[in-house]
Amino acid sequence: MKDFFSNKKKLRGYREFLYILPFLILVLVFSYYPLYGWVYAFFDYKPPASLSWDKFVGLKWFKSMVENDVKLKQLLMVIRNTFAMSGISLLFSWFPMIFAIFLNEIKCRPFQKIVQTVTTLPNFISWVLVYSIAYCVFNSTGVVNTVGMKLGLIDSPVLFLQSGDHIWFKMWLWLTWKNAGWAAIMYLAAIAGIDEEMNEAARVDGASRMQIIWNITIPSILPTYFVLVMLNLANFLSNGMEQYFVFQNAFNKDSIQVLDLYVYNLAMGSGGYSLSTAISILKTLISVVLLCVTNKASKLIRGEGFI
């Protein structure tokens, strides 16, 4: 009888493993198998030729990042842009939390649902469509400039898109518009988990809505905010490239090119597959170090890590 229950338990364990097997295969195929491409960083690879040992160059491409003055200058410019974009996003990372709090304070539920839907939908729009909207509205012949000139507010079109001025802040505004509603969902879930008896007790004691927000709501969702900030720190070098790719032009290229976009342009535009792979390897290694550091900091501050 004991063996029967033991075998039944093992069978259930195998069955549960089979449930997650398809997802493990997807992770292996799309996350780990591409790591084989790192070998290109150690070869002088020119497509469409295949790899061969006579093209092995060792650490040549890693050394060229610091030995070549032009490449070093470009890389430093890209790192500056990456740090600026990530820094601004990190500096205003509290915005979705505040938005979620005010969204939760809307007492008219139908209106609350409308606001939440309208602010969440942009997350599902591709950056290509976002740029199309931006072009129609903010182009030199777009809605804003046309209306402004007809009303006499401006004498000539304002170059919102054809200018590199304040490009970092502009990119943050578009990113916030697209993601704020979606990012607020996690905070709304945290707010929903707050014990309602605490709020009722505060109201009985005469606390105002702002006092309840300041003394109950914010302290209750701060752990969620802290975890998200730690994860953002771990991904400090990963801005993505889609947003910057569609918004880049000859006027803002030097200010908008972040690390991911630079790697893409280097590989697809200049054919520098080996150098772009070398940069990606360094970026990945630094990101892993940042992840470990932030996880350690989380353990020291909160008493528990997030990995």
ABEGO torsion letter per residue (X at the ends): XAAAAAAAAAAAAAAAAAAAAAAAAAAAAAAAAAAAAAAAAABBBBOABBBBAAABAEAAAAAAAAABAAAAAAAAAAAAAAAAAAAAAAAAAAAAAAAAAAAAABABAAAAAAAAAAAAAAAABBAAAAAAAAAAAABAABAAAAAAAAAGABABBBBAAABABGAAAAAAAAAAAAAAAAAAAAAAAAAAABBAAAAAAAAAAGBBAAAAAAAAAAAAAAAAAAAAAAAAAAAAABAEAAAAAAABBAAAAAAABBAAAAAAAAAAAAGBAAAAAAAAAAAAAAAAAAAAAAAAAAAAAAGBBAX
